[in-house]
Every structure is written in C-alpha cells, then in structure tokens.
Amino acid sequence: MQRYFITEKTNELKGETAFHIGKVMRMRPKEQIELCVGGVCFLAEIVSIDKDMVEVQYLKELASVPNHVKITLIQGLGKQDKQEIVSKYATEFGVSEIIFVPMKRSIVSYDSSSIDKKMDRFLKIAYEASRLSHRDAVPQISYKESLDKLEYRFDHLWVAYENDKDVSFLDCVKNIQKGDSVAILVGPEGGIDEKELAFLASKGFQRVGLGKRILQTEIACLYALSVIDAHLESQSN
C-alpha cells in the first residue's frame, strides 16, 4: 500500500504526489492509497486520474503508530553521503528531528548559500523513507551553524563518545519515560574535540559508549536509535 504525506486534507491531489501516483506507480481508479496529514493517516480510494490531478475519496481513518517519546538526533557534519544515510535510516528508526551541525573535526563545511538546497535534499530523502516505512509523519530536518546555536531543552541528553565504553547506553535508555524528550549527539568522522565535550557537559550532556567497538559516525547514530527503539518496543508490549 502506497503512503503519501499531504499538507491538507483534500480530495484533489496535485504536484509530485499526483505525478508519483499516476506516472510512477501507474495506479488506476478504485485502487487504494494511504494519505497522511498532520500526523493523522487515512485510507483513500482513487476516483479519477487526470494529467495533473488525482481525485480521491476518503474511506476511513487509520490507527496511528504511537510515538510516546520525541527523539532528536544531533549529527556532527560528515561527508555528503553520510548525511544522506543518516537522513534515510534515522527516519526509519522513528527519529522526530535531525539537526546537522558542523563541529571542529568535521571534514566538510557548507557554504551559507547552499544550506537550504542541501536541507531540501535531505528532507526529500526523509520523506521517501517515511513513505516506505509507513511513518505517520516526516521528521524535521534542520541545520545549525554551531553547537552553541542549539536549544538544550530535553529530558535526556547524551553524547556518544568512544572512550566511555564502561557507561552502558542501554542502562541510560531504561530511564526514558512516556512523554520524555531525548537528544542524542553523534560527532563527525574525526570525533569530538575535548573543548566540545566540555561545552556539552556544561549543557547537561552525559557521555555514553555505544558498545565495545568503534563505529562510523553514520552507523553510531543508527546503533543509538536502535537501542532506544528496542527499549520503547519492549515497554509498549
């Protein structure tokens, strides 16, 4: 079942959504799709397909997948392909927000004139990942110029640090309660500078290890998100 995200509940679908339904998927009238708006999803049936518009009829509201915890991934800026991997797979793990931020040991940097274009690219990747994984909403994706531009209003703040292997991330995750907000920060390929670690500690971040191995930056965030996801799944059963 194909799922699409729209900005308002309308019977007339246009733009990229209509193009994907009619031209890419080659769907026909009477076929069914799922449409999500504002975190609420509906089962709908295609009534007609024209060149630039698809008319649908809403059949029923679908049961939502509860998201009891807001998870924000703060990702140190890495190489271009790493941002794309993070945007795709962090979305599939249910992250609520992804914030990319350059750090002292980041290999690449973004010119101010290209930031919006790059964030649009990553948001499109997240949109497609949300569609295919049947999320109820697409995560927010943004860029901050530096760590001191972030807002640190979370119930739990963790920074992944390879030298803290004795601090069990799973034990920390067990403290998450329904309704909490969580921030997990993962550094770039070169790691996190000591001054950055000191700054994060002053903001309330706890250093945690992610297993006994050294993980690449795009894999480290997925490890952390999978541990959180597994804990939340166990709590919901």
N, C-alpha and C positions, 0 to 999 in steps of 0.2 A: 504494500500500500504506500503510495507516494504521499509525502507530507510537505506542506508549504507554509511559510510564515508570511502573513499579510499585516498591513498597518491598521486596517479597519475591517469590520465585518461587512462585507459587500457581496452582492450576488454577481458582480461583474469583475472578473479578474483580468488585469492588463499587464503590460510590460514583460519583464523577464519570467514572471510566473506563468503567464499565458503562453509565452513562447516555449517554455520548457514542457508544458502540458501538451500543447498542440504539435510542436515541431520536433522536440527532442524525444519525448515519450510516445508520440503519435497516438494519444489516447482518443477515445470516441465517446459520444453521448451515451449516458447510462452507466459509464464506468464511475467508480467511486474514488475519492481522494480525501485526505485529511488536511484541514486548514486551521492554523493556529494564529490567534491574535491576542496580544496582551497576556500570554501565558495560559490561555484557555483554548482548547482544541475541539474541533467539530468534525464529524463525518459529513461529507457532502457528495452529492451526485452531479455529474456533468450533464447540463441540459443541452447546451449547444456550443460549438466551437467555430468561431469566425477567424478571419485573418489576424486580427489584433486583439481579440477579446474572447474570453471563455465565460459562459454563463453557468452558474451552479445553483443548486438548491440544497440548503442545509437540512440534514436529516436528524442529527442528534448531537448533543454534547458528549465528548469522550471523557472517560475517567482520567484524571491528571496523575502524573507521577510526582508524589510529594517531595519537595526539596526543603527539608527542615533546617538545613544549615547553609549559610551563604559562604562560599569558598572563593577567596580572591588569590590568584596566583600572581606574584610579583616576580617577573622573569628578567634577570640581567641580560642585556642585549648581546646576542651572539651573531653568528653568521646568518645570512639571509635564509638559507634553507632550514636552519634550526628554528627560526621564528615561525616558519610555515608548519613545521612538525608540531611545535607547541600549540599553535592555534587549532590545528586539527584534532590532535589526540587529547589535549586538555579539555576541549569541548566535549568529546565523547565520554570523558570521565565525570562530566557534570559540573565543571567549574562555573561559577556565577560571573566571574570577571577575570580578565587577563590584563595586567599592566606591564608594558615593556618599559624598561628604564636602563639607560647607559650607566655603566659602572667603571671604576678606574681601570680594570683589566679587560674591559670589552675590546674585542679585536676590531669591530666596526663601529662607525658612528653615522647618524642620519643627519643630512642637511635639512635645515628647517623647511625648505621649500618642498621636500619630498615626503615629509612625515605623514601628511594627510593621505597621500596616494598609497603609501605603504600600509597604513592602518586600514584603509578601504580594502586593500588586497587581503590582509589577514582576516578582516571581518567577513569577506566573501567565503574564505576557506572555512571559517567557523560556522557560517550559515549553512554551507553544504554538509558539514559534519553534523550539525544539529538536525538537518533534514533526514540524513541517512540513519542516525542513531535514535530518531524519534524523540527528541527532546521537546519539551513544551515551549521553550523559548531559546533564543540565541544569546550567548553570553556577551557582555560588554567588553570591548577591546579598546584600550587607550594607550597613550604614550606620555611619560613624564620625563622632564629634562634631567632630573637628578633625584637621588634618594630623599633629599630634604623637601622636595615638592610633593611628596606623598602625604596622604592623610592616614594617621595611625590610630583609627578608631575601630579596633577589633577586640573581641573577647579573648582570642588566642593569636599570638604572633610567634611564628617560628622561622628560623633561618637555617637552611641546610648547610652544614659545614662538615667537610670530610674528616677533620681531625677530632670530631666529637663522636666517635664510634660507640662510646660507652653509654651515651644518652639514648635510651630507646624511644624512637619516634612513636612506636605503637603505644607505649605507656602514656605518652603525652596525648595522643589522639583519644585515648579512652576517657579523657576529661571533657570531651566535647559533649555538650547538652543540646537538646532540641531548641532551636531558635538562636543558637550562637552564630557569631561571625568569626571566620577563620582567615588568617593571612599566612601564606607560606612563601618565603622568598628563596629563590634559587639563583646563584651567581652565574656569571658567564663562563666561557671555556677556561679562562685563566684563573678562576677562583675569586674569592672575596678578599679585598685588602684589609689589613688589620685596623686601619682607621675607620673603614666602613663598618667592620664588625663592632667597633666601639660605639660608633654612632647608632647602629641598630640596637645595641644593648641599652643605650640611653633612652630609646623609644619603647623599650619593653620586649624586644625580641629575645626569645630563648634559642640558643644554638642546639641543633639536634643532628644526629647522624642518621644516614639513610642506609642501613645495613653495613656489612663489612667490606664492601668493595667501593672503588672509586667509579662513579657513574658520570657519563657525559651529561652536560647541562640539560639537553632536551629529554634525556632519559630520567634524570634525577627528579624532575617535576612530575613525570608520569608515575614514578615509584611512589612519591609522596601522595599524590592524588589517589592512587590505587589503594594505599593503606587506609586513607580516610574513607574512601568509598566502601571498602570491605567492612570497616567498623560500623559505618552507618547502616549498611545492609543487615549486619548481624543484630543491630539494635532494633530494626524495624520488624524482624521476624518474631 
